[in-house]
Amino acid sequence: MRTRPAAERGVALLTVLLLVAVLATLAAVVLDDIRFGLRRTANAQAVGQARWYALGAEALAREQVERLLRASPERITAAGGWNGRAYSFPVEEGLIQTRISDATACFNLNSVVQGVGEQLSARPAGAEQFRALLEGLRFAPRDAEMLAAALTDWIDSDAVREAGGAEDAAYLDGEAGYRTGGTLLAEASELRAIRGFTPEAYARMRPWVCALPTTDLSPVNVNTLTPEQGVLITMLTKGALSPSAGARLIEGRPAEGWTQTSFWQEPAMREHIPLDGELQVSARPRFFALQTQVDYLDAEVVASGLFEVETSGQVRLTARRWTYDE
């Protein structure tokens, strides 16, 4: 029997070793893919379960709002500490945290227009309240006027520029040209796309503004305001009362809260009842905000929602986002 030369045996051995190395590498890659695939599947399942927990928290929040309304159908104050309180619900392998708050302690950015659908026109009363709010926050009067005009032009349906405002032409000239929205704001963060709303201006006004799904004048519930929110009284009176005067008014609020009528009968308010805003204030919230965070296994899910109390007393969800409201 003829034996192979030593050189051939060496080549065969190297070939076998190379094949073993290649197969080992392929096996490692396949095992890594399987491991990562299992991890992705587990993460997806955890996120899915966390979202179901968030939806459950949303249902519980709706029941809490309904209980508040049943307990005090005429007026709702901050009594009991419900406004902004954090609630925690432990679940197996996780934790649900929610926060319900009065969503009317703000200026409704969409109130600078009036109308429905694609027929939105400027509302001077809303713009005037916005200017009063900004001046109460120490914006210069000229800057406040220009910001109110720019906001109006961004939302309204026409192409007519408000004095100091900006329509499509002002935005198309930029490096990444775009047009005005021509519709209601879905959230306050959209202000950052509007001319004049610099990061500094946005940061200063953000705690005081909101984008409610209505063009109604800001439906402020005066019974949950704190003295630190006196600037909202400045807004309601179109600048007639200073933030400090507004704070004093809130400090003197009756323990049981105001009714819609008794608020305007306060000595400080009698001379400042706006013809177009007497019904604007409310003795209970029309909107409630919900923030939810769910930690389940390695997944974290956050969500924000907005409830509206209809005239019939029914509570309905008007917005849900899988992010926090910015």
Protein Blocks (a to p, Z undefined) as FASTA:
>chain_A
ZZddfklmmmmmmmmmmmmmmmmmmmmmmmmmmmmmmmmmmmmmmmmmmmmmmmmmmmmm
mmmmmmmmmmmmmbccfehhlnopacddddehiacddddddfklccdfklmpgcehjlcc
ddfklmmmmmmmmmmnopafklmmmmmmmmmmmmmmbfcdcehiacfklmmmpmbdcddf
kiacfbfklmmmpghiafklmmmmmmmgccdfbfbdcdddfklccfklmmmmmmmnnoma
cfklmmmmmmmpcfkopafklmmmpmklmmmccfklmmmpccbdfbdcddddddehjbcc
dddddddddfkopacdfbdcfbdcZZ
